Amino acid sequence: MFSLNKKRRQILGIIILMVVTSVVTFAATTSVIFGWDFLRPQTAIYFNPKEINPENIAKFNRVRSILKNSFYESVDEDVLLEGAISGMADSLKDPYTVYLTREQMSDFMEKSKGSFYGIGVLVTMDKDGLLTVVETYEDTPAKKAGIMHGDKITKVDGEDVTVIKDINVIVSKIKGEKGTKVKLTVYRSSENRFIDFEIIRDKIKSTNIESKVLENDIGYIRLIEFDSEIAAYFNEHLDKLLGNGIKGLIIDVRNNPGGSYDQVIKVADRLLPEGVIVSVKDRYGEEVFEKSDARELDMPIVVLVNGNSASASEILAGSIKDHNKGILVGTRTFGKGLVQSLIELEDGSGIKVTIARYYTPSGVCIHGLGIDPDVEVELPEEYRNIHITQIPEGQDVQMEKAISIVREEIEKRQ
């Protein structure tokens, strides 16, 4: 019995020796052919072979090799990979889906809080994909330099930005350290010329809401942008107006490019009766409804809109219109009916991706269409290329019509 076990151990030892020898021989051979890197742990990107053309994998590796070995300067492969990640987002041809580097993500989050270092402009992308100034804040570098409403920003520090379709990427180039200079080239259509500006950046505190009491006890609230704090400020301003005895309200979202989805829901909830504010539907048909409670503002409401009223502004205007809670005055809105989600990645970068379409309470997706006002009023030609705040008192025909409608509605209730 003992001799049998000894024999078995000898046979097992021979087998182990053969296996070890084979492994060592394989390692030595592969190291000669491929180098020792072959034996190190490898990082891979996996694709479903049923969903991708193998030729594209080969092409990717071929282009990567060409750039790595033939480019006239040394190439950082992490830079190549990050560029590929950005390219994936760009390939969807959706201007609202974009990869954000760590720096761009930081700038985006900073801007959403309402304070940042920059020049002091509110901008939007027009329908031609050009970054357009919709407002210059008071007492800011941009205002002092002469930047005007309607200016199209075409270059930043000499770089052509008309080919960049994401607003956050361009904004991140305009912003920078306090006291540093940024050179802008703008096209001013009213003068049919390009103008160069050199502006020194400063700390900007954007005030995205204004309010006052107009004649005949009419309250006025202008929402400039839906930043991360606007709902609380809206409630404060509205409460103050109510305390002053207003009997009707004008909400001005002209030139408001949108902003926070969550914040506009809270603003609409303060105004609307119980019911649907907006719904969003994703690619799988799953629909989520945002609803208001029973509390509502019981007074005549007019909402001022124009072609630069977009996104969150359209959610507010559309919900008020569909609930017959107020009257829309002005011109057709921009027509952005898509919802984005901002996802922060592990290294501090991020991806902003369009995840759904949104629908007004009546079930209409206004993307590419906009919302028609109940009462269409065009500004006179001489005031179409200046900001609404620069229109002389009494000459803003949209505002005058809004005041007239609210006054009539107040009288009906008396």
C-alpha positions as a Markdown table, in Angstrom:
| # | Residue | x | y | z |
|---|---|---|---|---|
| 1 | Met | 0.0 | 0.0 | 0.0 |
| 2 | Phe | 2.8 | 2.3 | 0.9 |
| 3 | Ser | 4.8 | 1.6 | -2.3 |
| 4 | Leu | 1.6 | 2.2 | -4.4 |
| 5 | Asn | 1.1 | 5.7 | -2.8 |
| 6 | Lys | 4.8 | 6.5 | -3.3 |
| 7 | Lys | 4.5 | 5.6 | -7.0 |
| 8 | Arg | 1.4 | 7.8 | -7.4 |
| 9 | Arg | 3.2 | 10.7 | -5.8 |
| 10 | Gln | 6.1 | 10.2 | -8.3 |
| 11 | Ile | 3.7 | 10.2 | -11.2 |
| 12 | Leu | 1.9 | 13.4 | -9.8 |
| 13 | Gly | 5.3 | 15.1 | -9.4 |
| 14 | Ile | 6.2 | 14.3 | -13.0 |
| 15 | Ile | 2.9 | 15.8 | -14.2 |
| 16 | Ile | 3.3 | 19.0 | -12.2 |
| 17 | Leu | 6.9 | 19.4 | -13.5 |
| 18 | Met | 5.6 | 19.0 | -17.1 |
| 19 | Val | 2.9 | 21.7 | -16.5 |
| 20 | Val | 5.4 | 24.1 | -15.0 |
| 21 | Thr | 7.8 | 23.5 | -17.8 |
| 22 | Ser | 5.1 | 24.2 | -20.4 |
| 23 | Val | 4.1 | 27.4 | -18.7 |
| 24 | Val | 7.6 | 28.7 | -18.5 |
| 25 | Thr | 8.3 | 27.7 | -22.1 |
| 26 | Phe | 5.1 | 29.5 | -23.2 |
| 27 | Ala | 6.0 | 32.6 | -21.2 |
| 28 | Ala | 9.5 | 32.7 | -22.6 |
| 29 | Thr | 8.3 | 32.2 | -26.2 |
| 30 | Thr | 5.6 | 34.9 | -26.0 |
| 31 | Ser | 8.0 | 37.3 | -24.4 |
| 32 | Val | 10.4 | 36.9 | -27.3 |
| 33 | Ile | 7.6 | 37.3 | -29.9 |
| 34 | Phe | 5.4 | 39.9 | -28.2 |
| 35 | Gly | 7.5 | 41.4 | -25.4 |
| 36 | Trp | 6.9 | 41.1 | -21.7 |
| 37 | Asp | 3.9 | 43.5 | -21.9 |
| 38 | Phe | 1.9 | 40.6 | -23.3 |
| 39 | Leu | 2.0 | 38.9 | -19.9 |
| 40 | Arg | 0.8 | 41.9 | -18.0 |
| 41 | Pro | -2.9 | 42.4 | -17.0 |
| 42 | Gln | -4.7 | 43.9 | -20.1 |
| 43 | Thr | -7.5 | 46.4 | -20.2 |
| 44 | Ala | -10.1 | 45.8 | -22.8 |
| 45 | Ile | -13.2 | 47.5 | -24.3 |
| 46 | Tyr | -15.9 | 44.9 | -25.0 |
| 47 | Phe | -18.6 | 45.1 | -27.7 |
| 48 | Asn | -21.5 | 42.8 | -28.5 |
| 49 | Pro | -20.4 | 41.1 | -31.7 |
| 50 | Lys | -24.0 | 41.0 | -32.9 |
| 51 | Glu | -24.2 | 44.8 | -32.7 |
| 52 | Ile | -21.0 | 46.0 | -34.2 |
| 53 | Asn | -19.1 | 45.6 | -37.5 |
| 54 | Pro | -15.7 | 43.8 | -36.8 |
| 55 | Glu | -14.2 | 46.0 | -39.5 |
| 56 | Asn | -14.8 | 49.0 | -37.3 |
| 57 | Ile | -12.8 | 47.4 | -34.5 |
| 58 | Ala | -9.9 | 46.8 | -36.8 |
| 59 | Lys | -10.2 | 50.3 | -38.2 |
| 60 | Phe | -10.2 | 51.8 | -34.7 |
| 61 | Asn | -7.0 | 49.9 | -33.8 |
| 62 | Arg | -5.4 | 50.9 | -37.1 |
| 63 | Val | -6.1 | 54.6 | -36.7 |
| 64 | Arg | -5.0 | 54.5 | -33.1 |
| 65 | Ser | -1.7 | 52.9 | -34.2 |
| 66 | Ile | -1.2 | 55.4 | -37.0 |
| 67 | Leu | -1.7 | 58.4 | -34.6 |
| 68 | Lys | 0.4 | 56.8 | -31.9 |
| 69 | Asn | 3.3 | 56.1 | -34.2 |
| 70 | Ser | 3.2 | 58.6 | -37.0 |
| 71 | Phe | 2.0 | 61.9 | -35.5 |
| 72 | Tyr | 4.8 | 64.4 | -35.5 |
| 73 | Glu | 4.7 | 64.8 | -31.7 |
| 74 | Ser | 4.4 | 62.2 | -28.9 |
| 75 | Val | 0.8 | 61.1 | -28.3 |
| 76 | Asp | -0.8 | 60.6 | -24.9 |
| 77 | Glu | -3.1 | 57.6 | -25.4 |
| 78 | Asp | -5.4 | 58.8 | -22.5 |
| 79 | Val | -6.0 | 61.9 | -24.6 |
| 80 | Leu | -6.9 | 59.8 | -27.6 |
| 81 | Leu | -9.3 | 57.7 | -25.5 |
| 82 | Glu | -11.0 | 60.8 | -24.0 |
| 83 | Gly | -11.3 | 62.1 | -27.6 |
| 84 | Ala | -13.0 | 58.9 | -28.6 |
| 85 | Ile | -15.4 | 59.1 | -25.6 |
| 86 | Ser | -16.3 | 62.7 | -26.7 |
| 87 | Gly | -16.7 | 61.5 | -30.3 |
| 88 | Met | -19.2 | 58.9 | -29.2 |
| 89 | Ala | -21.5 | 61.6 | -27.8 |
| 90 | Asp | -21.0 | 63.8 | -30.9 |
| 91 | Ser | -21.8 | 61.0 | -33.3 |
| 92 | Leu | -25.4 | 61.0 | -32.2 |
| 93 | Lys | -25.9 | 64.4 | -33.8 |
| 94 | Asp | -27.8 | 65.7 | -30.9 |
| 95 | Pro | -26.6 | 69.2 | -29.8 |
| 96 | Tyr | -27.8 | 68.5 | -26.3 |
| 97 | Thr | -25.9 | 65.3 | -25.8 |
| 98 | Val | -22.2 | 66.0 | -24.9 |
| 99 | Tyr | -19.3 | 64.7 | -23.0 |
| 100 | Leu | -17.9 | 67.2 | -20.5 |
| 101 | Thr | -14.3 | 67.1 | -19.3 |
| 102 | Arg | -13.5 | 67.6 | -15.6 |
| 103 | Glu | -12.9 | 71.3 | -16.2 |
| 104 | Gln | -16.1 | 71.7 | -18.3 |
| 105 | Met | -18.1 | 69.8 | -15.7 |
| 106 | Ser | -16.8 | 72.0 | -12.9 |
| 107 | Asp | -17.7 | 75.1 | -14.9 |
| 108 | Phe | -21.2 | 73.8 | -15.7 |
| 109 | Met | -21.9 | 73.1 | -12.0 |
| 110 | Glu | -20.6 | 76.5 | -11.0 |
| 111 | Lys | -22.7 | 78.3 | -13.6 |
| 112 | Ser | -25.9 | 76.5 | -12.4 |
| 113 | Lys | -25.4 | 77.9 | -8.9 |
| 114 | Gly | -25.6 | 81.4 | -10.1 |
| 115 | Ser | -22.1 | 82.7 | -9.3 |
| 116 | Phe | -19.0 | 82.3 | -11.5 |
| 117 | Tyr | -16.0 | 84.1 | -13.0 |
| 118 | Gly | -16.7 | 85.4 | -16.4 |
| 119 | Ile | -17.9 | 88.4 | -18.4 |
| 120 | Gly | -21.6 | 88.6 | -17.4 |
| 121 | Val | -23.8 | 87.5 | -20.3 |
| 122 | Leu | -26.8 | 85.2 | -20.6 |
| 123 | Val | -26.5 | 83.2 | -23.8 |
| 124 | Thr | -28.4 | 80.6 | -25.8 |
| 125 | Met | -27.9 | 78.6 | -29.0 |
| 126 | Asp | -30.0 | 80.0 | -31.8 |
| 127 | Lys | -31.6 | 77.8 | -34.5 |
| 128 | Asp | -28.5 | 78.1 | -36.6 |
| 129 | Gly | -26.4 | 76.7 | -33.8 |
| 130 | Leu | -24.7 | 80.0 | -33.1 |
| 131 | Leu | -24.1 | 81.2 | -29.5 |
| 132 | Thr | -26.2 | 84.3 | -29.1 |
| 133 | Val | -26.3 | 86.8 | -26.3 |
| 134 | Val | -29.8 | 87.3 | -24.9 |
| 135 | Glu | -28.8 | 89.6 | -22.1 |
| 136 | Thr | -25.8 | 91.4 | -20.6 |
| 137 | Tyr | -26.1 | 91.7 | -16.8 |
| 138 | Glu | -25.8 | 95.2 | -15.3 |
| 139 | Asp | -22.5 | 96.4 | -14.0 |
| 140 | Thr | -20.5 | 93.5 | -15.6 |
| 141 | Pro | -17.4 | 93.5 | -17.8 |
| 142 | Ala | -19.6 | 92.6 | -20.9 |
| 143 | Lys | -22.0 | 95.5 | -20.3 |
| 144 | Lys | -19.1 | 97.9 | -19.9 |
| 145 | Ala | -17.3 | 96.6 | -23.0 |
| 146 | Gly | -20.4 | 97.1 | -25.1 |
| 147 | Ile | -21.6 | 93.5 | -25.7 |
| 148 | Met | -25.3 | 93.7 | -26.8 |
| 149 | His | -28.4 | 91.6 | -27.0 |
| 150 | Gly | -28.4 | 89.6 | -30.3 |
| 151 | Asp | -24.6 | 89.5 | -30.7 |
| 152 | Lys | -23.5 | 86.2 | -32.2 |
| 153 | Ile | -20.2 | 85.0 | -30.6 |
| 154 | Thr | -18.1 | 83.6 | -33.4 |
| 155 | Lys | -14.6 | 83.4 | -31.9 |
| 156 | Val | -13.1 | 83.0 | -28.4 |
| 157 | Asp | -9.4 | 83.9 | -28.1 |
| 158 | Gly | -9.1 | 83.5 | -31.9 |
| 159 | Glu | -10.7 | 80.1 | -32.0 |
| 160 | Asp | -13.7 | 79.6 | -34.3 |
| 161 | Val | -16.6 | 78.4 | -32.1 |
| 162 | Thr | -19.3 | 78.4 | -34.7 |
| 163 | Val | -18.4 | 74.7 | -35.3 |
| 164 | Ile | -19.1 | 73.8 | -31.6 |
| 165 | Lys | -22.7 | 73.0 | -31.0 |
| 166 | Asp | -22.7 | 72.6 | -27.2 |
| 167 | Ile | -23.3 | 75.7 | -25.3 |
| 168 | Asn | -21.4 | 74.6 | -22.2 |
| 169 | Val | -18.2 | 73.9 | -24.2 |
| 170 | Ile | -18.1 | 77.5 | -25.5 |
| 171 | Val | -19.1 | 79.0 | -22.2 |
| 172 | Ser | -16.2 | 77.2 | -20.5 |
| 173 | Lys | -13.9 | 78.9 | -22.9 |
| 174 | Ile | -15.3 | 82.3 | -22.1 |
| 175 | Lys | -15.0 | 81.8 | -18.4 |
| 176 | Gly | -11.7 | 81.8 | -16.5 |
| 177 | Glu | -9.8 | 83.2 | -13.6 |
| 178 | Lys | -10.6 | 86.6 | -12.2 |
| 179 | Gly | -8.6 | 89.3 | -13.8 |
| 180 | Thr | -7.6 | 87.4 | -16.9 |
| 181 | Lys | -8.5 | 88.6 | -20.4 |
| 182 | Val | -10.7 | 86.9 | -23.0 |
| 183 | Lys | -10.9 | 88.0 | -26.6 |
| 184 | Leu | -14.3 | 87.7 | -28.3 |
| 185 | Thr | -15.4 | 88.2 | -31.9 |
| 186 | Val | -19.1 | 88.8 | -32.4 |
| 187 | Tyr | -21.3 | 89.3 | -35.4 |
| 188 | Arg | -23.8 | 92.1 | -34.9 |
| 189 | Ser | -26.5 | 91.7 | -37.5 |
| 190 | Ser | -28.1 | 95.1 | -36.9 |
| 191 | Glu | -24.8 | 96.6 | -38.1 |
| 192 | Asn | -23.8 | 93.8 | -40.5 |
| 193 | Arg | -20.3 | 93.6 | -39.2 |
| 194 | Phe | -17.9 | 91.6 | -36.9 |
| 195 | Ile | -16.6 | 93.3 | -33.8 |
| 196 | Asp | -13.7 | 92.4 | -31.6 |
| 197 | Phe | -13.7 | 92.8 | -27.8 |
| 198 | Glu | -11.1 | 92.3 | -25.2 |
| 199 | Ile | -12.7 | 91.8 | -21.8 |
| 200 | Ile | -11.3 | 91.2 | -18.3 |
| 201 | Arg | -13.1 | 88.5 | -16.4 |
| 202 | Asp | -14.6 | 89.2 | -13.0 |
| 203 | Lys | -16.8 | 87.5 | -10.5 |
| 204 | Ile | -20.4 | 87.4 | -11.7 |
| 205 | Lys | -23.5 | 87.1 | -9.6 |
| 206 | Ser | -26.4 | 86.5 | -12.0 |
| 207 | Thr | -29.7 | 87.8 | -10.7 |
| 208 | Asn | -32.2 | 85.6 | -12.5 |
| 209 | Ile | -35.4 | 87.2 | -11.3 |
| 210 | Glu | -36.8 | 90.6 | -11.1 |
| 211 | Ser | -40.2 | 91.8 | -9.8 |
| 212 | Lys | -42.2 | 95.0 | -9.3 |
| 213 | Val | -45.8 | 96.3 | -8.9 |
| 214 | Leu | -47.2 | 97.9 | -12.1 |
| 215 | Glu | -50.2 | 100.2 | -12.5 |
| 216 | Asn | -53.7 | 98.9 | -11.4 |
| 217 | Asp | -52.2 | 96.5 | -8.8 |
| 218 | Ile | -50.7 | 94.3 | -11.4 |
| 219 | Gly | -47.6 | 92.3 | -10.3 |
| 220 | Tyr | -44.7 | 91.6 | -12.7 |
| 221 | Ile | -42.1 | 88.9 | -12.4 |
| 222 | Arg | -39.4 | 88.4 | -14.9 |
| 223 | Leu | -37.7 | 85.0 | -14.9 |
| 224 | Ile | -34.3 | 85.4 | -16.7 |
| 225 | Glu | -33.1 | 81.8 | -16.3 |
| 226 | Phe | -34.2 | 78.7 | -14.3 |
| 227 | Asp | -31.0 | 78.3 | -12.1 |
| 228 | Ser | -30.7 | 75.9 | -9.2 |
| 229 | Glu | -32.3 | 78.4 | -6.7 |
| 230 | Ile | -35.0 | 80.1 | -8.8 |
| 231 | Ala | -38.0 | 78.4 | -7.2 |
| 232 | Ala | -37.3 | 79.7 | -3.8 |
| 233 | Tyr | -36.6 | 83.2 | -5.1 |
| 234 | Phe | -39.8 | 83.0 | -7.2 |
| 235 | Asn | -41.8 | 82.2 | -4.0 |
| 236 | Glu | -40.2 | 85.1 | -2.2 |
| 237 | His | -40.9 | 87.6 | -4.9 |
| 238 | Leu | -44.5 | 86.4 | -5.4 |
| 239 | Asp | -45.2 | 86.5 | -1.6 |
| 240 | Lys | -43.9 | 90.1 | -1.5 |
| 241 | Leu | -46.1 | 91.1 | -4.4 |
| 242 | Leu | -49.1 | 89.5 | -2.8 |
| 243 | Gly | -48.3 | 91.3 | 0.4 |
| 244 | Asn | -48.5 | 94.5 | -1.6 |
| 245 | Gly | -52.0 | 93.7 | -2.7 |
| 246 | Ile | -51.6 | 92.7 | -6.4 |
| 247 | Lys | -54.8 | 91.5 | -8.1 |
| 248 | Gly | -53.2 | 90.1 | -11.3 |
| 249 | Leu | -49.8 | 88.8 | -12.4 |
| 250 | Ile | -47.6 | 89.0 | -15.5 |
| 251 | Ile | -44.8 | 86.5 | -15.8 |
| 252 | Asp | -42.1 | 87.4 | -18.4 |
| 253 | Val | -40.1 | 84.5 | -19.8 |
| 254 | Arg | -39.1 | 86.3 | -23.0 |
| 255 | Asn | -35.4 | 85.4 | -23.8 |
| 256 | Asn | -35.4 | 82.8 | -21.0 |
| 257 | Pro | -33.3 | 79.9 | -22.4 |
| 258 | Gly | -34.5 | 77.4 | -19.8 |
| 259 | Gly | -32.5 | 75.7 | -17.1 |
| 260 | Ser | -33.4 | 73.4 | -14.3 |
| 261 | Tyr | -36.2 | 70.9 | -14.9 |
| 262 | Asp | -36.8 | 70.4 | -11.2 |
| 263 | Gln | -37.0 | 74.1 | -10.5 |
| 264 | Val | -39.6 | 74.9 | -13.2 |
| 265 | Ile | -41.8 | 72.1 | -11.8 |
| 266 | Lys | -41.7 | 73.9 | -8.4 |
| 267 | Val | -42.5 | 77.2 | -10.0 |
| 268 | Ala | -45.5 | 75.8 | -12.0 |
| 269 | Asp | -46.8 | 74.0 | -8.9 |
| 270 | Arg | -47.2 | 77.3 | -7.1 |
| 271 | Leu | -49.4 | 78.6 | -9.9 |
| 272 | Leu | -51.4 | 75.6 | -11.2 |
| 273 | Pro | -54.4 | 73.7 | -9.8 |
| 274 | Glu | -54.1 | 70.0 | -9.1 |
| 275 | Gly | -53.1 | 68.1 | -12.2 |
| 276 | Val | -50.3 | 67.3 | -14.7 |
| 277 | Ile | -47.6 | 69.9 | -15.1 |
| 278 | Val | -45.6 | 67.9 | -17.7 |
| 279 | Ser | -44.8 | 64.3 | -18.6 |
| 280 | Val | -41.6 | 62.8 | -20.0 |
| 281 | Lys | -41.4 | 59.7 | -22.2 |
| 282 | Asp | -38.2 | 57.7 | -22.9 |
| 283 | Arg | -37.3 | 55.5 | -25.8 |
| 284 | Tyr | -38.9 | 52.5 | -24.2 |
| 285 | Gly | -42.3 | 54.2 | -23.9 |
| 286 | Glu | -42.0 | 54.6 | -20.1 |
| 287 | Glu | -43.8 | 57.8 | -19.1 |
| 288 | Val | -43.4 | 59.8 | -15.9 |
| 289 | Phe | -45.8 | 62.5 | -14.9 |
| 290 | Glu | -45.0 | 65.6 | -12.8 |
| 291 | Lys | -48.1 | 66.8 | -11.0 |
| 292 | Ser | -49.1 | 69.9 | -9.0 |
| 293 | Asp | -51.0 | 69.9 | -5.8 |
| 294 | Ala | -54.4 | 71.5 | -5.1 |
| 295 | Arg | -52.9 | 74.9 | -4.1 |
| 296 | Glu | -53.0 | 77.5 | -6.9 |
| 297 | Leu | -52.7 | 81.2 | -7.5 |
| 298 | Asp | -56.2 | 82.5 | -7.8 |
| 299 | Met | -55.8 | 85.6 | -10.0 |
| 300 | Pro | -55.5 | 86.5 | -13.7 |
| 301 | Ile | -52.1 | 85.5 | -15.2 |
| 302 | Val | -50.5 | 86.5 | -18.4 |
| 303 | Val | -47.2 | 84.9 | -19.6 |
| 304 | Leu | -45.0 | 86.9 | -22.0 |
| 305 | Val | -43.1 | 84.6 | -24.5 |
| 306 | Asn | -41.0 | 85.0 | -27.6 |
| 307 | Gly | -38.7 | 83.0 | -29.9 |
| 308 | Asn | -36.0 | 82.8 | -27.3 |
| 309 | Ser | -38.3 | 81.3 | -24.7 |
| 310 | Ala | -37.0 | 77.7 | -24.6 |
| 311 | Ser | -37.0 | 74.4 | -22.7 |
| 312 | Ala | -38.0 | 75.0 | -19.0 |
| 313 | Ser | -39.7 | 78.3 | -20.1 |
| 314 | Glu | -41.9 | 76.3 | -22.5 |
| 315 | Ile | -42.7 | 73.8 | -19.8 |
| 316 | Leu | -44.1 | 76.7 | -17.7 |
| 317 | Ala | -45.9 | 78.4 | -20.6 |
| 318 | Gly | -47.3 | 75.1 | -21.9 |
| 319 | Ser | -48.7 | 74.0 | -18.6 |
| 320 | Ile | -50.3 | 77.3 | -17.9 |
| 321 | Lys | -51.9 | 77.4 | -21.3 |
| 322 | Asp | -53.2 | 73.8 | -21.2 |
| 323 | His | -54.7 | 74.3 | -17.8 |
| 324 | Asn | -56.4 | 77.5 | -19.0 |
| 325 | Lys | -54.7 | 79.1 | -16.0 |
| 326 | Gly | -53.4 | 82.1 | -18.0 |
| 327 | Ile | -53.0 | 83.7 | -21.4 |
| 328 | Leu | -49.8 | 83.6 | -23.4 |
| 329 | Val | -48.9 | 86.9 | -25.2 |
| 330 | Gly | -46.0 | 87.5 | -27.6 |
| 331 | Thr | -44.6 | 85.2 | -30.4 |
| 332 | Arg | -44.1 | 81.5 | -30.9 |
| 333 | Thr | -41.5 | 79.9 | -28.5 |
| 334 | Phe | -38.3 | 78.2 | -29.5 |
| 335 | Gly | -39.4 | 74.6 | -29.6 |
| 336 | Lys | -37.1 | 72.5 | -27.4 |
| 337 | Gly | -39.0 | 69.5 | -26.1 |
| 338 | Leu | -36.2 | 67.3 | -25.0 |
| 339 | Val | -35.0 | 66.4 | -21.5 |
| 340 | Gln | -31.4 | 65.9 | -20.5 |
| 341 | Ser | -29.8 | 64.0 | -17.6 |
| 342 | Leu | -26.4 | 65.1 | -16.3 |
| 343 | Ile | -24.3 | 62.2 | -15.0 |
| 344 | Glu | -21.1 | 62.8 | -13.2 |
| 345 | Leu | -18.4 | 60.2 | -13.9 |
| 346 | Glu | -15.9 | 58.7 | -11.5 |
| 347 | Asp | -13.0 | 61.0 | -12.5 |
| 348 | Gly | -15.1 | 64.2 | -12.2 |
| 349 | Ser | -16.0 | 64.4 | -15.9 |
| 350 | Gly | -19.6 | 64.0 | -17.0 |
| 351 | Ile | -22.0 | 63.2 | -19.7 |
| 352 | Lys | -25.1 | 65.2 | -20.5 |
| 353 | Val | -27.4 | 63.0 | -22.5 |
| 354 | Thr | -30.9 | 63.5 | -23.9 |
| 355 | Ile | -33.0 | 60.8 | -22.2 |
| 356 | Ala | -36.6 | 61.7 | -23.2 |
| 357 | Arg | -39.1 | 63.9 | -24.8 |
| 358 | Tyr | -41.4 | 66.0 | -22.7 |
| 359 | Tyr | -45.1 | 66.6 | -23.3 |
| 360 | Thr | -47.4 | 69.3 | -22.2 |
| 361 | Pro | -50.5 | 68.4 | -20.1 |
| 362 | Ser | -52.5 | 68.0 | -23.3 |
| 363 | Gly | -50.0 | 65.4 | -24.6 |
| 364 | Val | -48.2 | 67.5 | -27.2 |
| 365 | Cys | -44.5 | 67.3 | -27.7 |
| 366 | Ile | -43.5 | 70.8 | -28.8 |
| 367 | His | -39.9 | 69.9 | -30.0 |
| 368 | Gly | -39.2 | 71.6 | -33.2 |
| 369 | Leu | -42.6 | 73.3 | -33.2 |
| 370 | Gly | -42.8 | 75.7 | -30.2 |
| 371 | Ile | -45.9 | 77.0 | -28.5 |
| 372 | Asp | -48.1 | 79.5 | -30.2 |
| 373 | Pro | -49.3 | 82.3 | -28.0 |
| 374 | Asp | -53.0 | 82.9 | -27.4 |
| 375 | Val | -52.5 | 86.5 | -28.4 |
| 376 | Glu | -49.7 | 87.1 | -31.0 |
| 377 | Val | -48.0 | 90.4 | -30.7 |
| 378 | Glu | -44.8 | 91.3 | -32.7 |
| 379 | Leu | -42.4 | 94.0 | -31.5 |
| 380 | Pro | -41.9 | 96.9 | -33.8 |
| 381 | Glu | -39.0 | 96.4 | -36.2 |
| 382 | Glu | -36.9 | 99.0 | -34.5 |
| 383 | Tyr | -37.0 | 97.1 | -31.2 |
| 384 | Arg | -36.4 | 93.5 | -32.5 |
| 385 | Asn | -32.6 | 93.6 | -32.2 |
| 386 | Ile | -32.4 | 95.2 | -28.8 |
| 387 | His | -33.0 | 93.6 | -25.4 |
| 388 | Ile | -36.5 | 93.9 | -24.0 |
| 389 | Thr | -35.1 | 95.9 | -21.0 |
| 390 | Gln | -33.8 | 98.5 | -23.4 |
| 391 | Ile | -37.2 | 99.2 | -25.0 |
| 392 | Pro | -38.4 | 102.7 | -24.0 |
| 393 | Glu | -41.2 | 102.8 | -21.5 |
| 394 | Gly | -44.6 | 102.5 | -23.2 |
| 395 | Gln | -43.1 | 101.2 | -26.4 |
| 396 | Asp | -43.0 | 97.5 | -25.4 |
| 397 | Val | -46.2 | 96.6 | -27.2 |
| 398 | Gln | -46.1 | 93.0 | -25.8 |
| 399 | Met | -45.9 | 94.3 | -22.3 |
| 400 | Glu | -48.7 | 96.9 | -22.9 |
| 401 | Lys | -50.9 | 94.2 | -24.3 |
| 402 | Ala | -50.3 | 92.0 | -21.3 |
| 403 | Ile | -51.2 | 94.8 | -18.9 |
| 404 | Ser | -54.3 | 95.5 | -20.9 |
| 405 | Ile | -55.4 | 91.8 | -20.7 |
| 406 | Val | -54.8 | 91.5 | -17.0 |
| 407 | Arg | -56.6 | 94.7 | -16.3 |
| 408 | Glu | -59.6 | 93.5 | -18.2 |
| 409 | Glu | -59.6 | 90.2 | -16.4 |
| 410 | Ile | -59.4 | 91.9 | -13.0 |
| 411 | Glu | -62.4 | 94.1 | -13.9 |
| 412 | Lys | -64.4 | 91.0 | -14.8 |
| 413 | Arg | -63.8 | 89.6 | -11.4 |
| 414 | Gln | -65.0 | 92.7 | -9.6 |
